[in-house]
Amino acid sequence: MSFGITELIIILVIVLLMFGSKKLSSLGNDLGSAIKGFRSAVSEEPKPEPLDGAESPATQKSGNEGSS
């Protein structure tokens, strides 16, 4: 039970009539930006986390300034 070209064209025409061309255009743009964001999030390397509660140098510096 696969769809042929004719069935897909009929479905696309019905969807176009239901939503209109402006709505489909904005929907396509939103979907494209969502896919782009997902791909960039997946391809980023995870940041290393501190081991055993050790503070990062930036946190240590800001924590010692107020204890004079």
PDB file as gemmi writes it, atoms N, CA and C in Angstrom:
CRYST1    1.000    1.000    1.000  90.00  90.00  90.00 P 1                      
ATOM      1  N   MET A   1       0.839  -1.179   0.000  1.00  0.00           N  
ATOM      2  CA  MET A   1       0.000   0.000   0.000  1.00  0.00           C  
ATOM      3  C   MET A   1       0.881   1.238   0.000  1.00  0.00           C  
ATOM      4  N   SER A   2       1.486   1.542  -1.127  1.00  0.00           N  
ATOM      5  CA  SER A   2       2.312   2.737  -1.222  1.00  0.00           C  
ATOM      6  C   SER A   2       1.595   3.796  -2.041  1.00  0.00           C  
ATOM      7  N   PHE A   3       1.979   5.029  -1.818  1.00  0.00           N  
ATOM      8  CA  PHE A   3       1.377   6.146  -2.531  1.00  0.00           C  
ATOM      9  C   PHE A   3       2.143   6.406  -3.811  1.00  0.00           C  
ATOM     10  N   GLY A   4       1.415   6.642  -4.883  1.00  0.00           N  
ATOM     11  CA  GLY A   4       2.032   6.999  -6.150  1.00  0.00           C  
ATOM     12  C   GLY A   4       2.107   8.511  -6.293  1.00  0.00           C  
ATOM     13  N   ILE A   5       2.636   8.953  -7.396  1.00  0.00           N  
ATOM     14  CA  ILE A   5       2.779  10.386  -7.656  1.00  0.00           C  
ATOM     15  C   ILE A   5       1.414  11.060  -7.712  1.00  0.00           C  
ATOM     16  N   THR A   6       0.446  10.433  -8.334  1.00  0.00           N  
ATOM     17  CA  THR A   6      -0.885  11.021  -8.475  1.00  0.00           C  
ATOM     18  C   THR A   6      -1.538  11.242  -7.112  1.00  0.00           C  
ATOM     19  N   GLU A   7      -1.444  10.268  -6.230  1.00  0.00           N  
ATOM     20  CA  GLU A   7      -2.029  10.405  -4.901  1.00  0.00           C  
ATOM     21  C   GLU A   7      -1.350  11.520  -4.108  1.00  0.00           C  
ATOM     22  N   LEU A   8      -0.027  11.605  -4.204  1.00  0.00           N  
ATOM     23  CA  LEU A   8       0.683  12.662  -3.483  1.00  0.00           C  
ATOM     24  C   LEU A   8       0.300  14.039  -3.997  1.00  0.00           C  
ATOM     25  N   ILE A   9       0.134  14.199  -5.293  1.00  0.00           N  
ATOM     26  CA  ILE A   9      -0.269  15.488  -5.856  1.00  0.00           C  
ATOM     27  C   ILE A   9      -1.669  15.865  -5.379  1.00  0.00           C  
ATOM     28  N   ILE A  10      -2.575  14.904  -5.346  1.00  0.00           N  
ATOM     29  CA  ILE A  10      -3.933  15.176  -4.861  1.00  0.00           C  
ATOM     30  C   ILE A  10      -3.907  15.597  -3.392  1.00  0.00           C  
ATOM     31  N   ILE A  11      -3.120  14.926  -2.582  1.00  0.00           N  
ATOM     32  CA  ILE A  11      -3.007  15.275  -1.164  1.00  0.00           C  
ATOM     33  C   ILE A  11      -2.418  16.680  -1.006  1.00  0.00           C  
ATOM     34  N   LEU A  12      -1.391  17.012  -1.772  1.00  0.00           N  
ATOM     35  CA  LEU A  12      -0.789  18.343  -1.688  1.00  0.00           C  
ATOM     36  C   LEU A  12      -1.766  19.435  -2.108  1.00  0.00           C  
ATOM     37  N   VAL A  13      -2.581  19.195  -3.127  1.00  0.00           N  
ATOM     38  CA  VAL A  13      -3.580  20.173  -3.560  1.00  0.00           C  
ATOM     39  C   VAL A  13      -4.630  20.382  -2.473  1.00  0.00           C  
ATOM     40  N   ILE A  14      -5.068  19.306  -1.839  1.00  0.00           N  
ATOM     41  CA  ILE A  14      -6.052  19.421  -0.759  1.00  0.00           C  
ATOM     42  C   ILE A  14      -5.476  20.211   0.410  1.00  0.00           C  
ATOM     43  N   VAL A  15      -4.227  19.934   0.775  1.00  0.00           N  
ATOM     44  CA  VAL A  15      -3.579  20.663   1.870  1.00  0.00           C  
ATOM     45  C   VAL A  15      -3.431  22.135   1.504  1.00  0.00           C  
ATOM     46  N   LEU A  16      -3.083  22.427   0.264  1.00  0.00           N  
ATOM     47  CA  LEU A  16      -2.956  23.811  -0.187  1.00  0.00           C  
ATOM     48  C   LEU A  16      -4.290  24.538  -0.106  1.00  0.00           C  
ATOM     49  N   LEU A  17      -5.364  23.874  -0.494  1.00  0.00           N  
ATOM     50  CA  LEU A  17      -6.690  24.484  -0.408  1.00  0.00           C  
ATOM     51  C   LEU A  17      -7.130  24.703   1.035  1.00  0.00           C  
ATOM     52  N   MET A  18      -6.742  23.798   1.925  1.00  0.00           N  
ATOM     53  CA  MET A  18      -7.152  23.914   3.323  1.00  0.00           C  
ATOM     54  C   MET A  18      -6.411  25.038   4.049  1.00  0.00           C  
ATOM     55  N   PHE A  19      -5.108  25.150   3.834  1.00  0.00           N  
ATOM     56  CA  PHE A  19      -4.310  26.096   4.607  1.00  0.00           C  
ATOM     57  C   PHE A  19      -3.992  27.387   3.871  1.00  0.00           C  
ATOM     58  N   GLY A  20      -3.947  27.371   2.573  1.00  0.00           N  
ATOM     59  CA  GLY A  20      -3.592  28.554   1.820  1.00  0.00           C  
ATOM     60  C   GLY A  20      -2.087  28.642   1.624  1.00  0.00           C  
ATOM     61  N   SER A  21      -1.683  29.375   0.608  1.00  0.00           N  
ATOM     62  CA  SER A  21      -0.261  29.424   0.260  1.00  0.00           C  
ATOM     63  C   SER A  21       0.561  30.208   1.276  1.00  0.00           C  
ATOM     64  N   LYS A  22       0.009  31.268   1.862  1.00  0.00           N  
ATOM     65  CA  LYS A  22       0.770  32.062   2.837  1.00  0.00           C  
ATOM     66  C   LYS A  22       1.053  31.260   4.101  1.00  0.00           C  
ATOM     67  N   LYS A  23       0.058  30.532   4.550  1.00  0.00           N  
ATOM     68  CA  LYS A  23       0.238  29.719   5.750  1.00  0.00           C  
ATOM     69  C   LYS A  23       1.245  28.601   5.512  1.00  0.00           C  
ATOM     70  N   LEU A  24       1.180  27.966   4.339  1.00  0.00           N  
ATOM     71  CA  LEU A  24       2.129  26.895   4.024  1.00  0.00           C  
ATOM     72  C   LEU A  24       3.542  27.437   3.901  1.00  0.00           C  
ATOM     73  N   SER A  25       3.687  28.644   3.370  1.00  0.00           N  
ATOM     74  CA  SER A  25       5.012  29.253   3.246  1.00  0.00           C  
ATOM     75  C   SER A  25       5.623  29.514   4.617  1.00  0.00           C  
ATOM     76  N   SER A  26       4.838  30.096   5.520  1.00  0.00           N  
ATOM     77  CA  SER A  26       5.361  30.358   6.863  1.00  0.00           C  
ATOM     78  C   SER A  26       5.610  29.059   7.620  1.00  0.00           C  
ATOM     79  N   LEU A  27       4.758  28.062   7.378  1.00  0.00           N  
ATOM     80  CA  LEU A  27       4.954  26.758   8.013  1.00  0.00           C  
ATOM     81  C   LEU A  27       6.252  26.116   7.540  1.00  0.00           C  
ATOM     82  N   GLY A  28       6.543  26.231   6.242  1.00  0.00           N  
ATOM     83  CA  GLY A  28       7.789  25.691   5.697  1.00  0.00           C  
ATOM     84  C   GLY A  28       9.008  26.395   6.261  1.00  0.00           C  
ATOM     85  N   ASN A  29       8.927  27.726   6.406  1.00  0.00           N  
ATOM     86  CA  ASN A  29      10.041  28.481   6.985  1.00  0.00           C  
ATOM     87  C   ASN A  29      10.280  28.080   8.434  1.00  0.00           C  
ATOM     88  N   ASP A  30       9.200  27.942   9.201  1.00  0.00           N  
ATOM     89  CA  ASP A  30       9.335  27.540  10.598  1.00  0.00           C  
ATOM     90  C   ASP A  30       9.921  26.137  10.730  1.00  0.00           C  
ATOM     91  N   LEU A  31       9.466  25.248   9.869  1.00  0.00           N  
ATOM     92  CA  LEU A  31       9.980  23.878   9.903  1.00  0.00           C  
ATOM     93  C   LEU A  31      11.460  23.845   9.528  1.00  0.00           C  
ATOM     94  N   GLY A  32      11.850  24.630   8.533  1.00  0.00           N  
ATOM     95  CA  GLY A  32      13.257  24.693   8.132  1.00  0.00           C  
ATOM     96  C   GLY A  32      14.153  25.233   9.228  1.00  0.00           C  
ATOM     97  N   SER A  33      13.703  26.295   9.916  1.00  0.00           N  
ATOM     98  CA  SER A  33      14.520  26.846  10.995  1.00  0.00           C  
ATOM     99  C   SER A  33      14.582  25.889  12.185  1.00  0.00           C  
ATOM    100  N   ALA A  34      13.513  25.147  12.429  1.00  0.00           N  
ATOM    101  CA  ALA A  34      13.536  24.167  13.519  1.00  0.00           C  
ATOM    102  C   ALA A  34      14.510  23.034  13.215  1.00  0.00           C  
ATOM    103  N   ILE A  35      14.521  22.569  11.974  1.00  0.00           N  
ATOM    104  CA  ILE A  35      15.451  21.508  11.581  1.00  0.00           C  
ATOM    105  C   ILE A  35      16.885  22.002  11.669  1.00  0.00           C  
ATOM    106  N   LYS A  36      17.116  23.246  11.246  1.00  0.00           N  
ATOM    107  CA  LYS A  36      18.458  23.827  11.308  1.00  0.00           C  
ATOM    108  C   LYS A  36      18.936  23.936  12.761  1.00  0.00           C  
ATOM    109  N   GLY A  37      18.068  24.385  13.644  1.00  0.00           N  
ATOM    110  CA  GLY A  37      18.417  24.472  15.060  1.00  0.00           C  
ATOM    111  C   GLY A  37      18.685  23.118  15.674  1.00  0.00           C  
ATOM    112  N   PHE A  38      17.897  22.131  15.296  1.00  0.00           N  
ATOM    113  CA  PHE A  38      18.100  20.777  15.815  1.00  0.00           C  
ATOM    114  C   PHE A  38      19.430  20.220  15.363  1.00  0.00           C  
ATOM    115  N   ARG A  39      19.756  20.417  14.083  1.00  0.00           N  
ATOM    116  CA  ARG A  39      21.033  19.898  13.572  1.00  0.00           C  
ATOM    117  C   ARG A  39      22.221  20.572  14.248  1.00  0.00           C  
ATOM    118  N   SER A  40      22.132  21.879  14.490  1.00  0.00           N  
ATOM    119  CA  SER A  40      23.251  22.564  15.137  1.00  0.00           C  
ATOM    120  C   SER A  40      23.386  22.115  16.592  1.00  0.00           C  
ATOM    121  N   ALA A  41      22.268  21.852  17.247  1.00  0.00           N  
ATOM    122  CA  ALA A  41      22.322  21.381  18.634  1.00  0.00           C  
ATOM    123  C   ALA A  41      22.898  19.982  18.720  1.00  0.00           C  
ATOM    124  N   VAL A  42      22.583  19.149  17.757  1.00  0.00           N  
ATOM    125  CA  VAL A  42      23.086  17.771  17.759  1.00  0.00           C  
ATOM    126  C   VAL A  42      24.574  17.736  17.436  1.00  0.00           C  
ATOM    127  N   SER A  43      25.022  18.626  16.548  1.00  0.00           N  
ATOM    128  CA  SER A  43      26.413  18.579  16.126  1.00  0.00           C  
ATOM    129  C   SER A  43      27.368  19.253  17.116  1.00  0.00           C  
ATOM    130  N   GLU A  44      26.845  20.032  18.067  1.00  0.00           N  
ATOM    131  CA  GLU A  44      27.716  20.663  19.064  1.00  0.00           C  
ATOM    132  C   GLU A  44      28.295  19.606  19.992  1.00  0.00           C  
ATOM    133  N   GLU A  45      29.535  19.828  20.394  1.00  0.00           N  
ATOM    134  CA  GLU A  45      30.155  18.916  21.342  1.00  0.00           C  
ATOM    135  C   GLU A  45      29.690  19.276  22.748  1.00  0.00           C  
ATOM    136  N   PRO A  46      29.413  18.289  23.566  1.00  0.00           N  
ATOM    137  CA  PRO A  46      28.990  18.591  24.937  1.00  0.00           C  
ATOM    138  C   PRO A  46      30.133  19.225  25.733  1.00  0.00           C  
ATOM    139  N   LYS A  47      29.771  20.168  26.583  1.00  0.00           N  
ATOM    140  CA  LYS A  47      30.779  20.842  27.400  1.00  0.00           C  
ATOM    141  C   LYS A  47      31.161  19.936  28.567  1.00  0.00           C  
ATOM    142  N   PRO A  48      32.444  19.866  28.883  1.00  0.00           N  
ATOM    143  CA  PRO A  48      32.860  19.018  30.010  1.00  0.00           C  
ATOM    144  C   PRO A  48      32.342  19.589  31.322  1.00  0.00           C  
ATOM    145  N   GLU A  49      31.903  18.705  32.193  1.00  0.00           N  
ATOM    146  CA  GLU A  49      31.394  19.134  33.490  1.00  0.00           C  
ATOM    147  C   GLU A  49      32.495  18.997  34.534  1.00  0.00           C  
ATOM    148  N   PRO A  50      32.470  19.864  35.553  1.00  0.00           N  
ATOM    149  CA  PRO A  50      33.487  19.782  36.614  1.00  0.00           C  
ATOM    150  C   PRO A  50      33.412  18.436  37.330  1.00  0.00           C  
ATOM    151  N   LEU A  51      34.572  17.926  37.725  1.00  0.00           N  
ATOM    152  CA  LEU A  51      34.634  16.639  38.417  1.00  0.00           C  
ATOM    153  C   LEU A  51      34.487  16.819  39.920  1.00  0.00           C  
ATOM    154  N   ASP A  52      33.696  16.002  40.558  1.00  0.00           N  
ATOM    155  CA  ASP A  52      33.540  15.928  42.017  1.00  0.00           C  
ATOM    156  C   ASP A  52      33.296  17.283  42.668  1.00  0.00           C  
ATOM    157  N   GLY A  53      32.458  18.107  42.105  1.00  0.00           N  
ATOM    158  CA  GLY A  53      32.092  19.376  42.714  1.00  0.00           C  
ATOM    159  C   GLY A  53      33.176  20.431  42.673  1.00  0.00           C  
ATOM    160  N   ALA A  54      34.235  20.234  41.912  1.00  0.00           N  
ATOM    161  CA  ALA A  54      35.295  21.241  41.818  1.00  0.00           C  
ATOM    162  C   ALA A  54      34.748  22.455  41.084  1.00  0.00           C  
ATOM    163  N   GLU A  55      35.087  23.632  41.586  1.00  0.00           N  
ATOM    164  CA  GLU A  55      34.598  24.864  40.979  1.00  0.00           C  
ATOM    165  C   GLU A  55      35.500  25.274  39.829  1.00  0.00           C  
ATOM    166  N   SER A  56      34.934  25.956  38.857  1.00  0.00           N  
ATOM    167  CA  SER A  56      35.731  26.461  37.755  1.00  0.00           C  
ATOM    168  C   SER A  56      36.509  27.682  38.219  1.00  0.00           C  
ATOM    169  N   PRO A  57      37.601  28.064  37.553  1.00  0.00           N  
ATOM    170  CA  PRO A  57      38.393  29.221  37.957  1.00  0.00           C  
ATOM    171  C   PRO A  57      37.568  30.504  38.009  1.00  0.00           C  
ATOM    172  N   ALA A  58      36.619  30.698  37.132  1.00  0.00           N  
ATOM    173  CA  ALA A  58      35.805  31.911  37.143  1.00  0.00           C  
ATOM    174  C   ALA A  58      34.929  31.943  38.395  1.00  0.00           C  
ATOM    175  N   THR A  59      34.411  30.814  38.824  1.00  0.00           N  
ATOM    176  CA  THR A  59      33.565  30.753  40.015  1.00  0.00           C  
ATOM    177  C   THR A  59      34.422  30.975  41.251  1.00  0.00           C  
ATOM    178  N   GLN A  60      35.630  30.447  41.294  1.00  0.00           N  
ATOM    179  CA  GLN A  60      36.511  30.635  42.437  1.00  0.00           C  
ATOM    180  C   GLN A  60      36.904  32.091  42.576  1.00  0.00           C  
ATOM    181  N   LYS A  61      37.192  32.759  41.473  1.00  0.00           N  
ATOM    182  CA  LYS A  61      37.584  34.154  41.511  1.00  0.00           C  
ATOM    183  C   LYS A  61      36.480  35.025  42.058  1.00  0.00           C  
ATOM    184  N   SER A  62      35.251  34.854  41.574  1.00  0.00           N  
ATOM    185  CA  SER A  62      34.137  35.691  42.022  1.00  0.00           C  
ATOM    186  C   SER A  62      33.752  35.373  43.462  1.00  0.00           C  
ATOM    187  N   GLY A  63      33.967  34.160  43.916  1.00  0.00           N  
ATOM    188  CA  GLY A  63      33.627  33.803  45.285  1.00  0.00           C  
ATOM    189  C   GLY A  63      34.614  34.374  46.299  1.00  0.00           C  
ATOM    190  N   ASN A  64      35.872  34.607  45.949  1.00  0.00           N  
ATOM    191  CA  ASN A  64      36.879  35.110  46.876  1.00  0.00           C  
ATOM    192  C   ASN A  64      36.895  36.623  46.974  1.00  0.00           C  
ATOM    193  N   GLU A  65      36.293  37.336  46.037  1.00  0.00           N  
ATOM    194  CA  GLU A  65      36.361  38.800  46.030  1.00  0.00           C  
ATOM    195  C   GLU A  65      35.634  39.406  47.226  1.00  0.00           C  
ATOM    196  N   GLY A  66      34.527  38.869  47.638  1.00  0.00           N  
ATOM    197  CA  GLY A  66      33.725  39.468  48.705  1.00  0.00           C  
ATOM    198  C   GLY A  66      34.148  39.030  50.089  1.00  0.00           C  
ATOM    199  N   SER A  67      35.152  38.192  50.276  1.00  0.00           N  
ATOM    200  CA  SER A  67      35.509  37.666  51.599  1.00  0.00           C  
ATOM    201  C   SER A  67      36.721  38.348  52.199  1.00  0.00           C  
ATOM    202  N   SER A  68      36.889  39.652  51.973  1.00  0.00           N  
ATOM    203  CA  SER A  68      38.054  40.357  52.536  1.00  0.00           C  
ATOM    204  C   SER A  68      37.862  40.719  53.950  1.00  0.00           C  
TER     205      SER A  68                                                      
END                                                                             
